[in-house]
Amino acid sequence: MKLYKLLGVWEGLLNVCPPEVKERQLKIYNWLVVMVIVIAGFTGLACYTYGTIIFQSVAAGIGSALFFGLVSYNLFTLVLIVSLTPMHKLIYRIWIDKRDKKHAFRDLNDEFIAGLQSEAEIHGYLYNIVQSFRQESALYQPKQSSFLGQFSKNLFLVTVMVLLALIVANGVELFLFRSQLNETLGELLQSKFFQLDPWIKKHILTPEKGKSFVLINSNSLLLDLELLTRGLGGWKIAMDILMLFIFIFPFVLMHRSAEFLKGDYIRELTLSELFLTNEYYILSRQKTFELEEHFKPKDDFEEKLYERLYGFPKPDPDRIVI
């Protein structure tokens, strides 16, 4: 399956690479999308659990699952797409810095642009430039960036992911251990040695009149989480860590794995963007030249306009006698 298309990956960019490299790169991005789908699935399951417990309605649970599942899918897809930035020093500088880009395309002035007569000449010029970048970037050199900037940006994203992972982990655990929770709640209601507060019995452990519990026999999400934490003990910490790993792993891969740092797709994506932006720049400048030439005032333009408006030639100011 071509799941990589869900991430916006265009396989045509890899046609310049050997077939085995192209196949490997597409397979890597396929697995990256699978990870995002798994994360969205866990988020949907957790939100189904929360929605069902809070509203005691399967419809509310399904609605919450669909909505927040799609939100998490789009959020993580956006994070990964934003991470598709060139990690090679040369390509990154040309891609991000206007001064380096101007130096790389130093002969791209108005005189040179005016001399390009066809699209074939434009494509040939840009192809040679891009090909030289491709050859120069054959030896990987990591880009240099501010540690503070990278740390603050990554810290914010990781913090958001950790919070989401913990919320999702609790919801998934509630769903998985709902039977044990119901058994515990039933034992509390029937216990002769532990007297529950009448208010708790009436409002927390008893369904509303005419209704029945749907997932867990309780109206309190906080009570369910408390029983879950005490019941699982150390196993809950292990399951939370596992969920944290699932949520953070794709992000770590994008910033630490050589398959992405030195990957051919990120390089070809950047080179394609440089090709397209400069192509449209050349075409827009050529169109500007055409418009300037078309609307350039002629020597006798004002005189003819004056005669057409007033019906007689424009008088020569040097010959006017006051």
Disulfide bonds with the S-S distance in Angstrom:
none
